[in-house]
Amino acid sequence: MARPQKNTIDYFPHPVQHGRKMFYLRSKFNNDGYAVWFMLLEHLGKAEYHYLDLSDKVQLMYLSSEFMVSEIVLKEIINILVDFDEFDKELWQNNMILFNQKFIENINDAYKKRNNECISRKSLLSLLSSKGVLKSNKSSNLPNKCTTKGGSNTQTILEETILEETKEKSIINNTSVEQSSTYELILKNSKDISAYIEKEKPKILKPYTDLWNLFATKYGKPKVSETKSRQDKLKVRLKENKFEFVKILINVSKSSDFNLKSKWLNFDWILKSEANYIKILEGNYMQSDFEKEENKTKQTSLNEPLKMVY
């Protein structure tokens, strides 16, 4: 009986010196950056055909738990590694598939004494297409995903699909990944975040929640976190020409004391509808002249004892 073909490995080369990529990951995520990177490589090694499908929610949850990081942090690290060309960008952005060509090249020696060859990117596309993971319009018979040396292949022969549209999918996702990486490099203060939002008009939620949370700390408003619901609402707001988040917050800071202290005037209320933030931009909640004068008088009274002292 023929020996079953093996498409996993038991070990892989691990370099003892690292460059700027690892330095960045460790400076941003501490040892979590280092650990997640190499644990992902370990999982690629023991995965059948050396790819990971993270479109499977259970798989993502499992890896997050095993790596002892949140799903958000795990995805953030992966996105950075994609930007570093450590993982295939098209496969990740379009299908949440992790595949590392450099890793494949490094483990080829493990397949030299086997009857089958290590999977290639082209063969992987064929495999994923046959499983219905990749969408396509045309297909043609191409060589097996693992070619047998010196004889017939006992594995199932797959039909490979010609992927004509892989470079055209998810332009928004591509932009979001690039913006996430760019945003991480700026200082997280109100001045720099505001400048970033006004210049880049980012589609990612984090700059907006970060700026709001700085505002919330100063004015005693509730802080917010990143959620899918808020991301979806932001996506709608960004399509509206009058949505200027920085200007909206400036006007909120000039609101009357009553409105500024009101619970309804919050991040979610601003994102809820165009009508809401338009009211802020039009100055509907600004301090009245009477309130401004009253606050000015109070401030003057507070300063009087200081003048007497000096």
Secondary structure per residue as TSV (DSSP state, phi and psi in degrees):
chain	resnum	aa	ss	phi	psi
A	1	M	-	360.0	135.0
A	2	A	-	-66.4	144.3
A	3	R	-	-71.5	131.0
A	4	P	-	-57.6	139.6
A	5	Q	-	-76.1	140.5
A	6	K	-	-110.2	128.7
A	7	N	-	-120.7	34.3
A	8	T	-	-134.7	171.3
A	9	I	-	-130.5	162.3
A	10	D	S	-102.3	-14.5
A	11	Y	-	-158.1	166.0
A	12	F	-	-151.9	155.9
A	13	P	-	-62.0	134.5
A	14	H	-	-123.2	107.9
A	15	P	-	-65.4	148.1
A	16	V	S	-97.2	-7.1
A	17	Q	-	-122.2	143.8
A	18	H	-	-127.6	158.5
A	19	G	-	-109.2	-149.5
A	20	R	H	-67.5	-31.6
A	21	K	H	-62.9	-48.6
A	22	M	H	-65.7	-37.5
A	23	F	H	-60.0	-43.5
A	24	Y	H	-64.2	-45.1
A	25	L	H	-61.2	-42.8
A	26	R	H	-72.1	-33.8
A	27	S	H	-70.8	-29.7
A	28	K	H	-88.4	-41.3
A	29	F	H	-115.8	9.7
A	30	N	T	58.0	-144.5
A	31	N	H	-71.8	-13.4
A	32	D	H	-61.7	-36.9
A	33	G	H	-61.9	-45.7
A	34	Y	H	-64.4	-48.6
A	35	A	H	-63.5	-45.4
A	36	V	H	-62.9	-43.0
A	37	W	H	-57.1	-52.6
A	38	F	H	-75.7	-28.2
A	39	M	H	-69.8	-32.7
A	40	L	H	-63.5	-41.3
A	41	L	H	-64.4	-38.8
A	42	E	H	-61.7	-42.1
A	43	H	H	-68.7	-34.6
A	44	L	H	-62.4	-38.7
A	45	G	H	-64.5	-40.8
A	46	K	H	-93.9	-0.3
A	47	A	S	-82.2	141.3
A	48	E	G	-61.3	122.7
A	49	Y	G	67.8	13.0
A	50	H	G	59.9	47.0
A	51	Y	-	-142.6	156.3
A	52	L	E	-123.2	129.7
A	53	D	E	-101.3	100.1
A	54	L	T	-93.0	7.3
A	55	S	T	-71.7	-18.0
A	56	D	S	-76.8	110.6
A	57	K	H	-58.3	-38.9
A	58	V	H	-63.2	-41.3
A	59	Q	H	-62.6	-41.3
A	60	L	H	-64.5	-42.7
A	61	M	H	-64.3	-40.4
A	62	Y	H	-63.6	-48.7
A	63	L	H	-63.0	-40.8
A	64	S	H	-59.0	-42.5
A	65	S	H	-68.3	-43.9
A	66	E	H	-66.7	-37.8
A	67	F	H	-79.5	-10.5
A	68	M	T	60.9	41.5
A	69	V	S	-134.0	161.0
A	70	S	-	-72.2	160.8
A	71	E	H	-61.4	-36.0
A	72	I	H	-63.6	-45.8
A	73	V	H	-65.5	-41.3
A	74	L	H	-59.4	-47.1
A	75	K	H	-65.4	-36.9
A	76	E	H	-64.2	-42.5
A	77	I	H	-64.9	-42.9
A	78	I	H	-61.8	-44.0
A	79	N	H	-60.1	-39.3
A	80	I	H	-66.1	-42.1
A	81	L	H	-64.8	-33.0
A	82	V	H	-65.2	-43.7
A	83	D	H	-63.1	-29.5
A	84	F	T	-81.9	3.7
A	85	D	T	63.8	27.8
A	86	E	S	-86.6	-25.6
A	87	F	S	-125.8	151.2
A	88	D	-	-62.3	119.5
A	89	K	H	-67.4	-45.9
A	90	E	H	-62.5	-46.2
A	91	L	H	-64.5	-36.8
A	92	W	H	-73.4	-49.6
A	93	Q	H	-69.5	-33.1
A	94	N	H	-90.3	-30.5
A	95	N	H	-135.6	0.2
A	96	M	-	56.6	39.7
A	97	I	E	-102.5	129.5
A	98	L	E	-97.5	121.3
A	99	F	-	-144.1	131.2
A	100	N	-	-121.2	106.7
A	101	Q	H	-63.7	-37.1
A	102	K	H	-63.0	-39.3
A	103	F	H	-62.6	-42.7
A	104	I	H	-60.1	-43.6
A	105	E	H	-64.1	-35.4
A	106	N	H	-73.5	-23.3
A	107	I	T	-104.0	5.6
A	108	N	G	-58.4	-32.8
A	109	D	G	-59.5	-30.5
A	110	A	G	-66.7	-18.7
A	111	Y	G	-97.8	-2.5
A	112	K	T	-63.4	-32.5
A	113	K	T	-97.6	10.9
A	114	R	S	-100.9	164.3
A	115	N	S	-80.0	-16.6
A	116	N	B	-115.6	155.2
A	117	E	-	-96.3	158.2
A	118	C	-	-65.7	145.0
A	119	I	-	-63.9	145.2
A	120	S	-	-107.3	171.4
A	121	R	H	-61.7	-41.6
A	122	K	H	-62.1	-42.8
A	123	S	H	-67.1	-35.8
A	124	L	H	-64.8	-41.6
A	125	L	H	-59.2	-39.5
A	126	S	H	-62.8	-45.2
A	127	L	H	-62.7	-47.3
A	128	L	H	-65.3	-36.1
A	129	S	H	-65.2	-40.4
A	130	S	H	-66.5	-25.0
A	131	K	T	-88.3	-2.4
A	132	G	T	80.6	13.1
A	133	V	-	-76.6	-36.3
A	134	L	S	-104.6	138.4
A	135	K	-	-90.9	146.5
A	136	S	-	-157.2	167.9
A	137	N	S	-108.3	-29.5
A	138	K	E	-130.3	158.2
A	139	S	E	-144.9	155.9
A	140	S	E	-150.0	152.6
A	141	N	E	-76.1	124.2
A	142	L	-	-130.8	170.9
A	143	P	-	-55.2	160.4
A	144	N	-	-61.2	158.9
A	145	K	S	-65.5	-29.2
A	146	C	S	-131.7	111.6
A	147	T	-	-83.4	131.9
A	148	T	B	-79.1	137.3
A	149	K	T	-87.5	126.5
A	150	G	T	71.0	17.4
A	151	G	S	-179.0	-173.3
A	152	S	-	-79.0	151.5
A	153	N	-	-89.0	128.6
A	154	T	-	-82.9	-9.5
A	155	Q	S	-81.8	161.6
A	156	T	-	-64.1	133.7
A	157	I	-	-81.6	125.1
A	158	L	-	-99.1	148.7
A	159	E	E	-88.9	126.8
A	160	E	E	-95.7	136.8
A	161	T	E	-95.9	138.6
A	162	I	E	-78.1	114.4
A	163	L	-	-93.3	94.3
A	164	E	S	-86.8	-16.7
A	165	E	S	-114.3	10.8
A	166	T	T	-63.7	-28.2
A	167	K	T	-87.1	-3.6
A	168	E	T	-103.8	-5.3
A	169	K	S	-86.7	146.0
A	170	S	-	53.5	60.7
A	171	I	H	-65.8	-36.1
A	172	I	H	-64.2	-42.2
A	173	N	H	-62.8	-40.2
A	174	N	H	-61.3	-45.4
A	175	T	H	-62.4	-41.0
A	176	S	H	-62.0	-41.7
A	177	V	H	-62.9	-44.3
A	178	E	H	-64.6	-41.4
A	179	Q	H	-67.1	-36.1
A	180	S	H	-60.5	-43.8
A	181	S	H	-67.0	-40.7
A	182	T	H	-65.6	-43.1
A	183	Y	H	-63.4	-35.2
A	184	E	T	-63.9	-18.7
A	185	L	T	-87.1	-12.5
A	186	I	S	-90.0	159.2
A	187	L	-	-71.8	141.0
A	188	K	-	-92.7	61.8
A	189	N	S	-118.4	163.8
A	190	S	H	-60.5	-36.1
A	191	K	H	-64.6	-49.8
A	192	D	H	-72.1	-38.0
A	193	I	H	-65.9	-42.2
A	194	S	H	-60.9	-45.0
A	195	A	H	-62.7	-39.4
A	196	Y	H	-64.5	-44.8
A	197	I	H	-64.0	-43.9
A	198	E	H	-67.6	-34.4
A	199	K	H	-82.1	-47.1
A	200	E	H	-91.3	-23.0
A	201	K	-	46.4	58.8
A	202	P	-	-63.4	147.9
A	203	K	S	-90.6	-9.6
A	204	I	S	-84.3	151.6
A	205	L	S	-79.6	-31.1
A	206	K	H	-54.2	-44.9
A	207	P	H	-58.6	-35.8
A	208	Y	H	-72.1	-42.7
A	209	T	H	-69.0	-37.1
A	210	D	H	-62.6	-45.5
A	211	L	H	-66.2	-41.5
A	212	W	H	-61.5	-42.3
A	213	N	H	-65.9	-33.1
A	214	L	H	-66.9	-41.5
A	215	F	H	-63.4	-43.2
A	216	A	H	-62.6	-39.0
A	217	T	H	-62.4	-39.8
A	218	K	H	-73.0	-37.6
A	219	Y	H	-109.5	9.5
A	220	G	T	70.8	30.4
A	221	K	-	-95.6	159.1
A	222	P	-	-69.7	136.8
A	223	K	-	-77.8	162.8
A	224	V	-	-130.9	161.6
A	225	S	-	-117.9	173.0
A	226	E	-	-83.5	125.4
A	227	T	-	-135.4	160.9
A	228	K	H	-64.4	-37.7
A	229	S	H	-61.0	-44.6
A	230	R	H	-68.5	-37.5
A	231	Q	H	-62.6	-41.0
A	232	D	H	-64.9	-40.8
A	233	K	H	-68.6	-38.7
A	234	L	H	-62.5	-40.0
A	235	K	H	-56.7	-39.8
A	236	V	H	-69.6	-45.3
A	237	R	H	-62.1	-37.4
A	238	L	T	-66.6	-17.0
A	239	K	T	-80.8	-9.9
A	240	E	S	-96.6	126.6
A	241	N	T	-62.2	-28.0
A	242	K	T	-87.9	-1.5
A	243	F	-	-78.4	102.5
A	244	E	-	-123.1	95.4
A	245	F	H	-62.1	-41.5
A	246	V	H	-64.4	-44.6
A	247	K	H	-64.5	-35.3
A	248	I	H	-61.9	-45.2
A	249	L	H	-66.9	-36.2
A	250	I	H	-60.8	-43.7
A	251	N	H	-68.7	-35.1
A	252	V	H	-62.8	-38.5
A	253	S	H	-65.4	-20.3
A	254	K	T	-97.0	6.7
A	255	S	B	-66.0	162.9
A	256	S	-	-64.0	155.6
A	257	D	H	-56.9	-38.5
A	258	F	H	-61.8	-48.8
A	259	N	H	-70.0	-39.0
A	260	L	H	-63.4	-32.0
A	261	K	H	-88.7	-7.9
A	262	S	-	-72.4	140.1
A	263	K	T	-69.1	-28.1
A	264	W	T	-69.6	-25.3
A	265	L	S	-83.8	83.2
A	266	N	S	-136.6	-179.1
A	267	F	H	-57.8	-46.2
A	268	D	H	-67.1	-34.9
A	269	W	H	-65.4	-38.4
A	270	I	H	-64.1	-41.7
A	271	L	H	-79.9	-14.4
A	272	K	H	-61.0	-42.4
A	273	S	-	-156.2	159.6
A	274	E	H	-63.8	-38.2
A	275	A	H	-60.0	-36.3
A	276	N	H	-64.6	-54.2
A	277	Y	H	-73.0	-23.9
A	278	I	H	-63.0	-38.8
A	279	K	H	-61.2	-37.7
A	280	I	H	-67.5	-45.4
A	281	L	H	-64.4	-30.4
A	282	E	T	-82.6	-2.4
A	283	G	T	81.9	20.0
A	284	N	T	-63.9	-23.8
A	285	Y	T	-111.8	14.1
A	286	M	B	-72.1	158.9
A	287	Q	-	-62.9	140.5
A	288	S	-	-76.0	165.5
A	289	D	H	-60.4	-35.8
A	290	F	H	-63.7	-44.4
A	291	E	H	-64.4	-40.7
A	292	K	H	-60.8	-44.5
A	293	E	H	-66.9	-38.9
A	294	E	H	-64.6	-42.6
A	295	N	H	-66.0	-36.5
A	296	K	H	-65.2	-39.6
A	297	T	H	-65.3	-42.2
A	298	K	H	-61.5	-41.4
A	299	Q	H	-66.0	-38.3
A	300	T	H	-64.1	-41.1
A	301	S	H	-63.1	-39.2
A	302	L	H	-66.5	-29.4
A	303	N	H	-84.2	-16.5
A	304	E	H	-57.5	-48.3
A	305	P	H	-57.7	-33.3
A	306	L	H	-66.3	-39.4
A	307	K	H	-64.5	-38.1
A	308	M	H	-67.2	-36.1
A	309	V	H	-64.7	-40.1
A	310	Y	-	-92.3	360.0
